[in-house]
Amino acid sequence: MNQSTRAVLLGPLLKSVSRSFYLTLRILPAGMRDPVALAYLLARAADTIADTSLIAPQLRLELLLSLRAQVNGAPDDGALARIAGEVAGQQAQADERALLESLGGALAILPQLSKADRDAVRDIVTTLTTGMEFDLRTFPDETSGEIAALGEFDELDRYTYLVAGCVGEFWTKMTYAHMPGTLKAAPDIMLAGGVRFGKALQMTNVLRDCARDLRIGRCYLPSSMLARHGIAPRELLAPDASDKARPVQDELLQTTIALYRDALAYTMAIPSSAIRLRLACLWPIMIGLETLVLLARNDAWLDPERITKVRRNDVYRIMAASMPLVASNGLLKVWAERRISDIQAALNGATRP
């Protein structure tokens, strides 16, 4: 592959499909950018395959597993052609089509990485696609009208590792590999912190996207937790569901807050001299906690017309606000505790409409 093609894949194409992540990627130290960017592109392509509901789940699963095998060194030009022809053609967004049509080029970058980076990218994409496989095997066809729920919290916890906690782990490995001497804490401590960091972000996604997921048959709220409050998964579609399921949301928000505290500790363990790396960690924490504040204040959190979302202008505001905080652990603690207090106040009913 020539350098111009690689530059397009890891530059404009990545930017078009990664939205806010691209902002984080741009400030990463140079050595980390290519393996992290490539892992993102491959995982995003896999996610697009898994989520294309106009294609039967069994075919999506087949193509997903084929892509995983190709990432791990088993070429399959026929599967690439099917992905480009059958899946790309179903995408409403031009950038998603371009990504799927460019998979051959993305896979060709893998051998250009160092062996350590190549192995790390393969590991993370394998784990992430295992999470996508779990979705396809666990939940019904999106058009079936049926709903399936996870059983116990342990299943949700495992799921958040497969689709996000492993990313924190990968990120930490990349930091040790490409910024030697930066992280002073023992690797096992930082790796565990990275896992909890990723889980914090995915728990936020689970709660934010719950209304939409329910309408495609996916209930990530464990049925055991719902049952304690006399709720069946299908009842979450009812107009009064947001209020009835509030205790479950509150419990999961408390769990998520604890994960964010660990994510903040992870960030504060990065030396203040590594500003770029600290910012790359701080931005998703700040956006995530802002999302939790909005969720806690949203009395209609299970209404698909009232999805909680941090607006683009607020993302830029958050990024600007991070600059005077990023180098000071003391300021970071004060800021985080204020946002957590806002969440707790909303949970106690002080600021709900």
JOZI-V86047 format. One record per residue. N is the residue number from 0. RES is the residue in one small letter. SS is DSSP state (a for helix, b for strand, c for the rest). D_CENTER is the distance of its C-alpha to the mean C-alpha in Angstrom with 1 decimal. Layout:
N | RES | SS | D_CENTER
N | RES | SS | D_CENTER
This chain:
0 | m | c | 29.3
1 | n | c | 30.7
2 | q | a | 29.1
3 | s | a | 29.0
4 | t | a | 26.9
5 | r | a | 24.5
6 | a | a | 24.4
7 | v | a | 23.6
8 | l | a | 20.7
9 | l | a | 19.1
10 | g | a | 20.4
11 | p | a | 20.9
12 | l | a | 19.0
13 | l | a | 15.9
14 | k | a | 16.4
15 | s | a | 17.0
16 | v | a | 13.7
17 | s | a | 11.3
18 | r | c | 12.6
19 | s | a | 11.7
20 | f | a | 10.0
21 | y | a | 13.6
22 | l | a | 15.1
23 | t | a | 13.5
24 | l | a | 14.5
25 | r | a | 17.9
26 | i | c | 18.7
27 | l | c | 17.8
28 | p | c | 21.1
29 | a | a | 22.4
30 | g | a | 22.3
31 | m | a | 18.6
32 | r | a | 17.8
33 | d | a | 18.8
34 | p | a | 17.2
35 | v | a | 13.8
36 | a | a | 14.3
37 | l | a | 15.6
38 | a | a | 12.9
39 | y | a | 10.4
40 | l | a | 13.2
41 | l | a | 13.9
42 | a | a | 10.5
43 | r | a | 10.3
44 | a | a | 13.9
45 | a | a | 13.3
46 | d | a | 10.8
47 | t | a | 13.5
48 | i | a | 16.2
49 | a | a | 14.7
50 | d | a | 14.3
51 | t | c | 17.8
52 | s | c | 19.7
53 | l | c | 23.0
54 | i | c | 23.1
55 | a | c | 24.1
56 | p | a | 21.5
57 | q | a | 23.8
58 | l | a | 23.9
59 | r | a | 20.1
60 | l | a | 20.0
61 | e | a | 22.9
62 | l | a | 21.4
63 | l | a | 18.0
64 | l | a | 20.1
65 | s | a | 22.2
66 | l | a | 19.6
67 | r | a | 18.5
68 | a | a | 22.2
69 | q | a | 22.6
70 | v | a | 20.0
71 | n | c | 22.0
72 | g | c | 25.2
73 | a | c | 26.7
74 | p | c | 27.4
75 | d | c | 27.7
76 | d | a | 28.9
77 | g | a | 29.5
78 | a | a | 25.9
79 | l | a | 24.8
80 | a | a | 27.6
81 | r | a | 26.5
82 | i | a | 22.9
83 | a | a | 24.4
84 | g | a | 27.1
85 | e | a | 25.8
86 | v | a | 22.0
87 | a | a | 22.1
88 | g | a | 25.0
89 | q | a | 23.1
90 | q | c | 20.6
91 | a | c | 21.6
92 | q | c | 19.9
93 | a | a | 21.9
94 | d | a | 19.1
95 | e | a | 17.3
96 | r | a | 20.8
97 | a | a | 21.4
98 | l | a | 18.3
99 | l | a | 19.5
100 | e | a | 23.0
101 | s | c | 22.2
102 | l | a | 20.7
103 | g | a | 24.0
104 | g | a | 23.9
105 | a | a | 20.4
106 | l | a | 21.6
107 | a | a | 24.8
108 | i | a | 23.1
109 | l | a | 22.2
110 | p | c | 25.8
111 | q | c | 26.2
112 | l | c | 23.9
113 | s | c | 25.6
114 | k | a | 25.7
115 | a | a | 23.5
116 | d | a | 20.7
117 | r | a | 21.2
118 | d | a | 21.0
119 | a | a | 17.8
120 | v | a | 16.1
121 | r | a | 17.6
122 | d | a | 16.4
123 | i | a | 12.7
124 | v | a | 12.9
125 | t | a | 15.1
126 | t | a | 12.9
127 | l | a | 9.9
128 | t | a | 12.6
129 | t | a | 14.1
130 | g | a | 11.3
131 | m | a | 12.0
132 | e | a | 15.6
133 | f | a | 15.4
134 | d | a | 14.4
135 | l | a | 17.3
136 | r | a | 19.7
137 | t | a | 19.1
138 | f | c | 19.0
139 | p | c | 21.9
140 | d | c | 22.2
141 | e | c | 20.8
142 | t | c | 24.4
143 | s | c | 26.1
144 | g | c | 26.1
145 | e | c | 25.3
146 | i | c | 22.7
147 | a | b | 21.5
148 | a | b | 20.0
149 | l | c | 18.6
150 | g | c | 21.7
151 | e | c | 21.1
152 | f | a | 18.6
153 | d | a | 18.5
154 | e | a | 17.0
155 | l | a | 14.1
156 | d | a | 13.8
157 | r | a | 14.0
158 | y | a | 11.4
159 | t | a | 8.8
160 | y | a | 10.2
161 | l | a | 10.1
162 | v | a | 6.5
163 | a | a | 5.2
164 | g | a | 8.6
165 | c | a | 10.1
166 | v | a | 8.2
167 | g | a | 10.0
168 | e | a | 13.0
169 | f | a | 13.0
170 | w | a | 12.8
171 | t | a | 15.7
172 | k | a | 17.7
173 | m | a | 17.5
174 | t | a | 18.8
175 | y | a | 21.6
176 | a | a | 22.5
177 | h | a | 22.6
178 | m | c | 23.6
179 | p | c | 26.1
180 | g | c | 27.6
181 | t | c | 24.9
182 | l | b | 23.4
183 | k | c | 26.4
184 | a | c | 25.0
185 | a | c | 25.3
186 | p | a | 22.5
187 | d | a | 22.1
188 | i | a | 21.5
189 | m | a | 18.9
190 | l | a | 17.1
191 | a | a | 17.1
192 | g | a | 15.9
193 | g | a | 13.0
194 | v | a | 12.0
195 | r | a | 12.4
196 | f | a | 10.6
197 | g | a | 7.3
198 | k | a | 8.5
199 | a | a | 9.4
200 | l | a | 6.2
201 | q | a | 5.3
202 | m | a | 9.0
203 | t | a | 9.1
204 | n | a | 7.2
205 | v | a | 9.7
206 | l | a | 12.5
207 | r | a | 12.0
208 | d | c | 11.9
209 | c | a | 14.4
210 | a | a | 17.4
211 | r | a | 16.1
212 | d | a | 14.9
213 | l | a | 18.3
214 | r | c | 20.1
215 | i | c | 18.9
216 | g | c | 19.9
217 | r | b | 16.8
218 | c | b | 17.2
219 | y | c | 14.7
220 | l | c | 17.1
221 | p | c | 19.3
222 | s | a | 22.7
223 | s | a | 24.4
224 | m | a | 23.2
225 | l | a | 24.1
226 | a | a | 27.5
227 | r | a | 28.4
228 | h | c | 28.6
229 | g | c | 30.3
230 | i | c | 27.6
231 | a | c | 27.0
232 | p | a | 23.7
233 | r | a | 25.6
234 | e | a | 27.0
235 | l | a | 23.6
236 | l | a | 24.6
237 | a | c | 27.7
238 | p | c | 28.4
239 | d | c | 28.8
240 | a | a | 25.7
241 | s | a | 23.9
242 | d | a | 26.7
243 | k | a | 27.4
244 | a | c | 23.9
245 | r | a | 23.6
246 | p | a | 24.5
247 | v | a | 21.5
248 | q | a | 19.1
249 | d | a | 21.0
250 | e | a | 20.8
251 | l | a | 17.0
252 | l | a | 16.8
253 | q | a | 19.1
254 | t | a | 17.1
255 | t | a | 14.0
256 | i | a | 16.5
257 | a | a | 17.7
258 | l | a | 14.3
259 | y | a | 14.2
260 | r | a | 17.7
261 | d | a | 16.9
262 | a | a | 14.2
263 | l | a | 17.1
264 | a | a | 19.5
265 | y | a | 17.4
266 | t | a | 17.6
267 | m | a | 21.2
268 | a | c | 22.1
269 | i | b | 21.5
270 | p | c | 25.0
271 | s | c | 25.6
272 | s | c | 27.0
273 | a | c | 23.7
274 | i | a | 22.8
275 | r | a | 20.4
276 | l | a | 18.3
277 | r | a | 18.5
278 | l | a | 17.5
279 | a | a | 14.4
280 | c | a | 13.4
281 | l | a | 15.1
282 | w | a | 13.7
283 | p | a | 10.1
284 | i | a | 12.3
285 | m | a | 14.7
286 | i | a | 12.6
287 | g | a | 10.9
288 | l | a | 14.5
289 | e | a | 15.9
290 | t | a | 13.8
291 | l | a | 15.1
292 | v | a | 18.5
293 | l | a | 18.4
294 | l | a | 17.3
295 | a | a | 20.1
296 | r | a | 22.5
297 | n | c | 21.7
298 | d | c | 24.5
299 | a | c | 23.3
300 | w | c | 19.6
301 | l | c | 20.2
302 | d | c | 21.9
303 | p | a | 20.0
304 | e | a | 22.1
305 | r | a | 20.9
306 | i | c | 17.1
307 | t | c | 16.0
308 | k | c | 14.8
309 | v | c | 15.2
310 | r | c | 17.5
311 | r | a | 17.6
312 | n | a | 20.7
313 | d | a | 19.3
314 | v | a | 16.5
315 | y | a | 19.5
316 | r | a | 21.4
317 | i | a | 18.8
318 | m | a | 18.8
319 | a | a | 22.6
320 | a | a | 22.8
321 | s | a | 20.9
322 | m | c | 23.8
323 | p | c | 26.5
324 | l | c | 24.2
325 | v | c | 22.4
326 | a | c | 25.4
327 | s | c | 26.6
328 | n | a | 25.2
329 | g | a | 27.7
330 | l | a | 26.5
331 | l | a | 22.8
332 | k | a | 23.9
333 | v | a | 26.0
334 | w | a | 23.3
335 | a | a | 20.7
336 | e | a | 23.5
337 | r | a | 24.5
338 | r | a | 21.1
339 | i | a | 21.0
340 | s | a | 24.6
341 | d | a | 23.7
342 | i | a | 21.3
343 | q | a | 24.0
344 | a | a | 26.6
345 | a | a | 24.8
346 | l | a | 24.4
347 | n | c | 28.2
348 | g | c | 29.0
349 | a | c | 30.2
350 | t | c | 28.2
351 | r | c | 27.3
352 | p | c | 29.3
